[in-house]
Amino acid sequence: MDNFERLLHGTEDVLQKYRVEEIEITNKKVLESSNKRFHPILFFTGNSEDEVSGIVFQITSSELLQADSYEVDDYKRVQVSLKSGIRSWIYTRKNEETQP
């Protein structure tokens, strides 16, 4: 609701070959908003045993751009295939290798 001003609809799915890590945020605006110095980030491992469970939300193209503007420079958006076969966008660490 805070980011998109509407209830998002989604389905459970799994992202393979990734794990959740933390990244230190230095962006002053984000620090003031979240009151957290460390934020979660998806990290590609390439290890088929690593999985992250989550929800795939259906959003519009303009909402995707809105999400991009929220994320700080430490993140980048990449497209991945989920366990279900759905293609989805995720945010991962900038300057890291990602799955093909």
Secondary structure, 3 states (H helix, E strand, C coil): CCCCCCCCCEEEEEEECEEEEEEECCCHHHHHHHCCCEEEEEEECCCCCCEEEEEEECCCHHHHHHHHHHCCCCEEEEEEECCCCCEEEEEEECCCCCCC
